[in-house]
Amino acid sequence: MSVATYEQRLSSNARWALSEGSKFFEEKSAVQETLRKITKRLDDLKVPYAVAGAMALFQHGYRRFTEDVDLLVTRAALQAIHEALDGLGYVPPFQGSKNLRDAEFGVKIEFIVTGEYPGDGKPKPVAFPEPADVAIELGGVRCVNLPTLLTLKIASGMTNAARLKDLADVQEVIKRLKLPRAFGDQLHAYVQDKYRELWDSVQNQPVEE
């Protein structure tokens, strides 16, 4: 099954991309529709999940555009998802991929698997947790709680130069949500010093007029 990708549509049609961007912040874009649809399917399958990545940040109050959906799942849940959904409204981006693409909207759904490691993928004190242990309900879907989300993003940005956007996301969350320096105490010890460094850098930024 050939699926026109959401990313291709965004890059090939500027007018449509502008409209889609506007819909995103009204929570009516293809990304949000994909999120609502896939989480309902996972609820029906009774598999544990937690929304992660930019869509989790959106639910926590830092609203920035994204073109995909990230879901934290267990290894067993990932297998159940593929067995139930492959070819039934969802297609893998390529054979053997752990991810899926919504056949209706073309939006990519990326699965983050419990026990794997953020950033460079190498073993470290921070690993992707069990979704049931870190999920809270926001906007009608289960999302990774904020301390865990920031822990994962900092660990990712600390260990992979290609993921520096994750550190920028944390800075924006600190600024937008007015998080205190002491919020870092809720994060994993592995990333606490980096959180405080990011927090200090936010305080030193010029005040926006």
C-alpha positions, 0 to 999 in steps of 0.5 A, spaced: 500 500 500 502 506 497 501 512 502 503 519 500 507 522 506 505 528 511 512 530 510 512 530 502 505 534 502 508 539 507 514 540 503 510 540 496 504 545 497 506 551 501 499 553 501 496 547 504 502 547 509 500 554 512 493 551 513 495 545 516 500 549 521 494 553 523 490 547 524 495 544 528 494 550 533 487 549 533 488 542 535 485 540 528 491 538 524 492 531 521 497 530 526 492 531 532 487 526 528 492 521 527 494 521 535 486 521 537 485 515 532 491 511 534 490 512 541 483 509 540 485 503 537 491 502 542 485 503 548 481 498 544 487 493 544 488 494 551 495 495 550 499 500 555 502 506 551 504 513 553 504 519 548 511 522 548 515 527 544 513 534 541 505 531 542 506 530 549 510 537 550 504 540 546 499 537 552 503 539 557 503 546 555 509 548 550 506 548 543 510 547 537 509 544 530 510 537 529 509 532 523 509 526 527 506 522 533 511 519 538 508 513 542 512 509 548 510 502 548 513 496 551 516 490 546 510 486 547 505 491 546 509 493 539 508 486 537 501 486 538 500 493 535 503 490 528 499 484 529 493 488 529 494 494 525 499 492 519 495 493 513 489 495 516 489 503 516 496 503 518 503 501 514 510 500 516 514 506 512 519 500 510 519 492 511 521 490 518 520 497 521 517 498 528 514 504 526 507 505 522 504 510 518 497 512 518 494 510 511 489 516 511 493 522 513 500 520 511 502 521 518 508 517 521 507 514 528 514 512 531 514 507 537 519 508 543 520 502 546 521 500 553 528 498 555 531 502 549 536 508 551 535 515 548 540 519 544 545 515 542 542 509 543 547 506 548 546 504 555 546 509 560 543 510 567 536 513 563 532 508 559 525 508 556 521 506 562 514 502 562 509 507 559 504 505 565 509 507 570 510 514 567 503 516 564 498 521 566 492 523 562 492 530 559 487 532 553 483 525 553 490 521 552 495 518 556 502 522 556 509 521 559 509 525 565 513 532 565 519 530 569 520 523 565 519 527 559 524 532 560 529 527 563 528 523 556 529 529 552 535 531 556 539 525 556 537 524 548 540 531 547 546 530 552 549 524 548 547 525 541 549 531 537 544 530 532 538 531 538 540 538 540 533 540 539 531 536 545 535 541 549 532 547 546 525 544 547 527 543 555 529 550 555 523 552 551 519 548 556 522 552 562 521 558 559 514 557 557 511 553 563 516 558 568 519 552 571 523 553 577 530 551 578 528 546 583 524 542 578 530 539 576 530 535 583 524 531 580 529 529 574 533 523 574 540 524 577 543 523 571 540 529 568 540 534 574 546 538 572 544 539 565 537 541 567 540 546 572 545 549 566 539 549 561 535 553 567 541 558 568 541 559 561 534 561 560 535 566 566 540 569 562 537 570 555 534 577 554 527 579 555 523 579 549 520 586 548 
